[in-house]
Amino acid sequence: MIIKEAQERINSYTTDENHQPFKVEFKVRPPIFLSWPWIYLDGIIQHLAVRDALGDLFYDLPTNHFFSFDKMQLPLKRTEDVYHASVGIYHEPKTKLTRIYKRFEDYYLQFHPKLEKRKYNIGSGHFRNHMLNYPILITKRVTFYGCGDINTIDKLLGHLTHLGKKSAIGAGRIRSYKIKEAGADYSFYKENHGVMRPIPTSLNVPLPKEEGQVWMRMTYKPPYWDQRHATLCWAPKNQIGEALE
């Protein structure tokens, strides 16, 4: 019942189509934890829009169900099924490697009452302790470009508190953001930066040929973890890779 109602709300989500080129700049408190070189603006917008569509139902969703977002209309312009939304451009990025420890603490037992009178293994299995090496990005500003309904996007972004992973430990906290109209739509390509988002090679979009342009198999629309959307794409610049060189 929950799944059916959630899917209906997702399918019926629509916004105004007053599309304008825009630029949004986030000032963040470093570091930003990343498991992938890019942060996708349309992925952020979709997450916020789903929360807006579902309300409190969002927090009761099952974790093992694949929802369809094909009928959901985000407040972003689309060319076929590719949103006009860039990846984040990091200002003077630096990268480091950090280590995180995750331990099963005794106070977690209140959430697992069946474990209170039995032994549990913290060396292996579901409750094991972890030592994780994570790449972190040091930057104070992240900029995105897009084309969409600026007012709706501004309202959605007002609920965003962090960029990247590990927000529970305060990583990537947003200090402020500013959205404004841009002189042109730079969501696909911007001079001096190149391709601005994953663009399927099957999409008929005129792009300047540049030396060093990279093609790779990758997903091109949210949710980006869903490998069913993976195809050969023009890839955006990997600023993390460049910072490591």
C-alpha positions in Angstrom: 0.0 0.0 0.0 2.8 2.4 0.9 4.7 1.6 -2.3 1.6 2.2 -4.5 0.8 5.5 -2.8 4.4 6.7 -3.0 4.7 5.8 -6.7 1.4 7.6 -7.5 2.7 10.8 -5.7 6.0 10.5 -7.6 4.3 10.1 -11.0 1.9 13.1 -10.3 4.7 15.5 -9.2 4.9 18.4 -11.6 6.2 22.0 -11.6 6.0 25.1 -13.7 7.9 25.1 -16.9 9.2 28.6 -16.7 12.7 27.5 -17.6 15.6 30.0 -17.3 19.4 29.5 -17.3 20.7 29.8 -13.8 23.8 29.6 -11.6 23.8 28.4 -8.0 26.8 28.7 -5.8 27.2 27.0 -2.4 29.5 28.1 0.3 30.4 25.0 2.3 32.3 24.1 5.4 35.0 21.6 4.3 35.7 18.8 4.0 33.3 17.1 1.6 33.3 13.3 1.6 33.0 11.8 -1.8 32.8 8.2 -3.2 32.7 9.5 -6.8 34.4 12.5 -8.5 31.2 14.3 -9.2 28.2 15.8 -7.4 25.1 16.0 -9.6 22.7 18.9 -9.4 19.8 16.9 -10.9 20.4 14.1 -8.4 20.1 16.7 -5.6 17.0 18.2 -7.1 15.4 14.8 -7.5 16.1 13.8 -3.9 14.6 17.1 -2.6 11.6 16.8 -5.0 10.8 13.3 -3.9 10.8 14.4 -0.2 8.5 17.3 -1.2 6.2 15.0 -3.0 6.0 12.3 -0.3 6.1 14.3 2.8 6.3 12.1 6.0 5.8 9.1 3.8 9.4 9.6 2.5 10.7 8.3 5.9 8.7 5.1 5.8 9.8 3.9 2.3 11.2 0.3 2.0 14.9 0.3 1.2 14.7 -2.7 -1.2 12.2 -1.3 -3.7 13.1 0.4 -7.1 10.8 3.3 -7.8 10.3 4.6 -11.3 11.0 8.3 -11.9 10.2 8.4 -15.6 6.9 10.3 -15.2 8.2 12.7 -12.5 8.7 16.2 -13.8 11.5 18.0 -12.0 11.7 21.8 -12.3 14.5 21.4 -14.8 14.5 21.5 -18.6 15.1 18.2 -20.4 16.5 17.2 -23.7 15.0 13.8 -24.3 15.7 12.2 -20.8 18.8 14.3 -20.0 18.3 17.1 -17.5 19.9 20.5 -18.0 21.9 20.4 -14.8 25.7 20.4 -14.4 28.0 18.6 -12.0 29.5 20.7 -9.3 32.6 22.8 -10.1 34.9 22.9 -7.1 36.8 26.1 -6.3 40.5 25.5 -5.8 40.0 21.9 -4.8 42.5 19.9 -2.8 42.2 16.2 -1.9 43.3 14.2 1.1 42.7 10.8 2.5 41.1 10.3 5.9 40.2 7.4 8.1 36.8 6.8 9.7 36.1 4.2 12.5 32.6 2.8 12.8 31.9 0.8 16.0 28.9 -1.0 17.4 28.3 0.9 20.7 26.4 -0.5 23.6 23.6 2.1 23.4 22.7 0.7 20.0 21.2 -2.3 21.9 18.0 -0.3 22.5 17.4 -0.6 18.7 18.2 -4.3 18.7 16.5 -5.7 21.9 17.0 -9.3 20.7 20.8 -8.9 21.2 20.6 -7.8 24.9 20.8 -11.4 26.2 23.0 -12.9 23.6 26.5 -12.6 22.1 27.1 -10.6 19.0 30.2 -10.6 16.8 31.9 -7.2 16.3 34.8 -8.8 14.3 32.7 -10.0 11.4 29.1 -10.1 10.2 26.4 -7.4 10.4 27.6 -5.8 13.6 31.3 -5.8 12.8 33.5 -2.8 13.4 34.9 -0.9 10.4 38.0 1.1 9.6 37.3 3.0 6.4 39.7 5.0 4.2 37.8 7.9 2.6 38.9 10.5 0.1 37.9 14.0 1.1 37.6 17.2 -0.9 38.9 20.5 0.6 37.0 23.4 -1.0 34.9 26.3 0.3 32.8 26.8 -2.8 30.9 24.6 -5.2 29.1 26.0 -8.3 26.4 24.4 -10.5 24.8 25.6 -13.7 21.3 24.6 -15.0 18.2 25.6 -16.8 14.9 25.4 -15.0 12.2 27.0 -12.8 14.4 29.2 -10.6 11.8 29.9 -7.9 10.9 26.2 -7.4 14.5 25.2 -7.4 15.3 27.9 -4.8 12.5 26.6 -2.5 13.8 23.0 -2.8 17.4 24.0 -2.2 16.4 25.8 1.0 15.9 22.3 2.6 19.4 21.1 1.6 21.9 21.2 4.6 25.0 19.3 3.3 26.8 18.3 0.1 28.4 14.9 -0.3 28.5 11.9 2.1 28.9 11.6 5.9 26.6 14.5 6.7 25.9 12.9 10.1 29.4 13.8 11.2 29.0 17.4 9.8 30.9 16.9 6.6 30.1 19.3 3.7 27.7 21.5 5.7 26.3 24.3 3.6 26.9 27.7 5.1 24.9 29.6 2.5 23.9 29.4 -1.1 22.9 31.9 -3.8 20.9 31.2 -7.0 20.6 33.8 -9.9 19.9 34.0 -13.6 22.8 33.2 -15.9 23.6 34.8 -19.3 23.3 31.4 -21.1 22.6 27.7 -20.4 26.0 26.2 -19.3 24.5 23.0 -18.1 25.9 20.9 -21.0 29.0 22.8 -22.0 31.0 25.8 -20.7 34.0 27.3 -22.4 37.3 26.8 -20.4 35.7 24.0 -18.5 34.4 21.7 -21.2 31.5 19.2 -20.8 29.6 20.0 -17.7 27.7 16.8 -17.1 27.4 13.2 -18.4 26.0 13.3 -21.9 25.1 10.1 -23.7 26.9 9.9 -27.1 23.5 8.9 -28.6 22.1 12.3 -27.7 22.3 14.6 -30.7 23.9 17.6 -29.0 26.5 19.7 -30.8 29.7 19.8 -28.7 33.0 21.3 -29.6 35.8 18.7 -30.1 38.5 19.2 -27.5 41.8 17.5 -26.9 41.7 15.2 -24.0 37.9 14.7 -24.0 36.9 11.5 -22.2 34.2 9.0 -23.0 33.3 6.4 -20.4 30.4 4.1 -19.5 28.5 5.9 -16.8 25.0 6.7 -15.6 23.5 10.0 -16.9 20.3 10.6 -14.9 19.2 10.2 -11.3 19.3 8.1 -9.3 22.9 7.8 -10.4 23.6 4.6 -8.5 21.1 2.8 -10.7 23.3 1.0 -13.3 20.4 0.3 -15.6 20.9 3.9 -16.8 24.6 3.3 -17.7 25.7 4.0 -21.2 28.6 5.5 -23.1 28.8 9.2 -22.3 30.8 12.3 -22.8 32.3 12.6 -19.3 32.7 15.9 -17.4 36.1 17.0 -16.2 37.4 15.0 -13.2 38.6 17.7 -10.9 39.4 15.2 -8.2 41.8 13.3 -10.5 43.5 16.6 -11.5 43.9 17.6 -7.9 45.7 14.3 -7.2 48.2 14.7 -10.1 
